[in-house]
Amino acid sequence: MAEISFDEQVDITDKVCPLTFVKAKVSLEELDEGQILAIRMNDGEPVQNVPRSIKEEGHQILKLEDNEDGTYTLYVKKVGD
């Protein structure tokens, strides 16, 4: 499968919930509608909570990719402004 191209990326592997979502949300707010954010996060609570919270905000989840190192990359398309 082809790699997803993204406009910005944020690494939240050094954050714990709820700061993981807060940092991801702030990064999304800085993008224009239609741009894509790649969010690198740890396995566990962030993988369970961040995608759900972002979806509840109305943004589009494109892909959750296992980096096979205990982290995941979530690709999110910003919807609305």
N, C-alpha and C positions, 0 to 999 in steps of 0.2 A: 504494500500500500504506500502511496506517495506521502511524503512528509507534508504536514500542514505548514503553510507559511504564516507567520504572525507579525504583527506590527510592534508589539512590545512584549517584554517578559518580566516576570517578578518571581523571586525566590523567597518562599515563606517557610523554608525548612528550619529556620532558626526561631520560628514563632510557635506559640501554643494557642489553642482555642481559648477565647474567641478572637484573639488577635490575628489568627490566620485569615479569617473571613474579612475582618476590618481592613487588613493590608491589601487583600485581593480586591475588595470593593473600592478602595481609594485609587488603586491602579486602574481599575475599569473606568472610574469617573473621569480620569484624565484622557481617555481615548475619545475619538469621534465615533458616532454611530457607524456600525458596519466594520469597525476595526477589530482585530483579533488579538487577544491577550493570552500568552502562555504562562501558566502558573505552576511552578514547581513546588511540590509539597511532600511531606512525609506520609508514609502509609499509616493507617489507623484512623484516628479521629478526624484529621483534616480531610482525608479521602472520603469519609462518610458525610461530613458536614458541609464542607465548602461547596461542592457541586450542587447540593440540594439548596443551600442558601442563595447561591448565584441564580439558580433556576427560578427560585421564588421571587427574586428581584426582577425577573422578566427577561434575562439574558439567555442566549442560546448556547447550550453545551455542545461542542462539536466532537470532542473526543477526550477520553481519559486514557493515557498511555502509561504502561508500566515501564519504568526505566531500568528495572531489574537490579536496582541497587538500594532498595528500600524506599525509593521515592517514586512519585508519579508526576506526570505533566498533564495538566488540564488545559484544554484549548477552549476558549470562550469568545463568542462573537457578541459585541456590544449591541444591544437593541435599545432604541430610544435614546434620548439625550437629556 
